[in-house]
């Protein structure tokens, strides 16, 4: 009989230890917002594959579209023989672009690829070498995206010096005691001390920091970045890999601010469980690279493109943008109530737009002192109660809630009840 224990032993023997796994539980099947492990135990999913499954596990329309494409062809390489699903998806993405004017898109397989190619496009368009990112941000694990990521451990540990030309400024966040004025002052210091604005190709920012702790970028900061980019001819890139496709209660997270970026990167929820990513940008910028300079053997897989077209239909037809706001309101209300319990672990800073909700575990109520060890206990207790839950944050003390947007009210309540049990269990 296949068990979690036997599979964990096989995993330890066969898989390099550099890829971590949150739990010693192996998936057997999944539907909607539920997962069953190989031993048949059921879990409510509050991780959604790290915000990939906004439309849920195996949404019938997404699976049907993928199966239909499987019956036609699985791969030709778009650079060899192109295919309509790629073109159709780019048309859909261009129409959704959160900026005015003509847009163009191209497709890849992973979020890191999308970010890497967005940087290449910005450099080609401006002829400049420098990139500015934010501390605490996460943009990927390739050499360039690892450099952009604003956290050393575990992403940069043992991998040597990052590629040159990448600079970081502080991101406004309560636990770091950094506000917008601090971030902008650091940016101006960077311009004076390390790199002239005329040498900067792009500034990249997450509308809501993902791994950094679900801290939304203040509108004031985004507005000032837009002005700075306009003044100095810098490309403003919004990394929407985790925030995109209804997760935040808008199609894209940047739309909460009303600020228009020049390029956005997308992935995760776009493919509905199939590997797919993209770059959407202003047409003039997107055409800066020479033919052959961008692409990839598997970039824009026809199966993933077919699934993505279905994902976009589901988001529209099932009203998932509005549903994200409903889920978020329910989560916020429940968390506020939980935070008042004297027998639960101390909580602080309940936050997040739409269904991208988080809170911090702290050592004492009324403080922001992080408690990473208790956070680990909460996550493990949740799993024991039947809830898949993830942590994140610069100090490792943030609990993030990322349920599928297709979750039923009953399953949402069940998941929140299990979370409450975990918060009490971890305090025992």
HELIX and SHEET records of a PDB file:
HELIX    1   1 UNK A    4  UNK A   14  1                                  11    
HELIX    2   2 UNK A   48  UNK A   51  1                                   4    
HELIX    3   3 UNK A   60  UNK A   70  1                                  11    
HELIX    4   4 UNK A   84  UNK A   96  1                                  13    
HELIX    5   5 UNK A  111  UNK A  126  1                                  16    
HELIX    6   6 UNK A  143  UNK A  148  1                                   6    
HELIX    7   7 UNK A  174  UNK A  176  5                                   3    
HELIX    8   8 UNK A  180  UNK A  193  1                                  14    
HELIX    9   9 UNK A  197  UNK A  199  5                                   3    
HELIX   10  10 UNK A  219  UNK A  232  1                                  14    
HELIX   11  11 UNK A  253  UNK A  256  5                                   4    
HELIX   12  12 UNK A  268  UNK A  271  5                                   4    
HELIX   13  13 UNK A  283  UNK A  286  1                                   4    
HELIX   14  14 UNK A  302  UNK A  317  1                                  16    
HELIX   15  15 UNK A  320  UNK A  338  1                                  19    
HELIX   16  16 UNK A  372  UNK A  385  1                                  14    
HELIX   17  17 UNK A  409  UNK A  425  1                                  17    
SHEET    1   A 4 UNK A  27  UNK A  31  0                                        
SHEET    2   A 4 UNK A  34  UNK A  37 -1                                        
SHEET    3   A 4 UNK A  42  UNK A  45 -1                                        
SHEET    4   A 4 UNK A 387  UNK A 388  1                                        
SHEET    1   B 7 UNK A 103  UNK A 108  0                                        
SHEET    2   B 7 UNK A 277  UNK A 282 -1                                        
SHEET    3   B 7 UNK A 263  UNK A 266 -1                                        
SHEET    4   B 7 UNK A 235  UNK A 239  1                                        
SHEET    5   B 7 UNK A 200  UNK A 205  1                                        
SHEET    6   B 7 UNK A 130  UNK A 134  1                                        
SHEET    7   B 7 UNK A 166  UNK A 169  1                                        
SHEET    1   C 4 UNK A 347  UNK A 351  0                                        
SHEET    2   C 4 UNK A 357  UNK A 361 -1                                        
SHEET    3   C 4 UNK A 398  UNK A 401 -1                                        
SHEET    4   C 4 UNK A 390  UNK A 392 -1                                        
END                                                                             
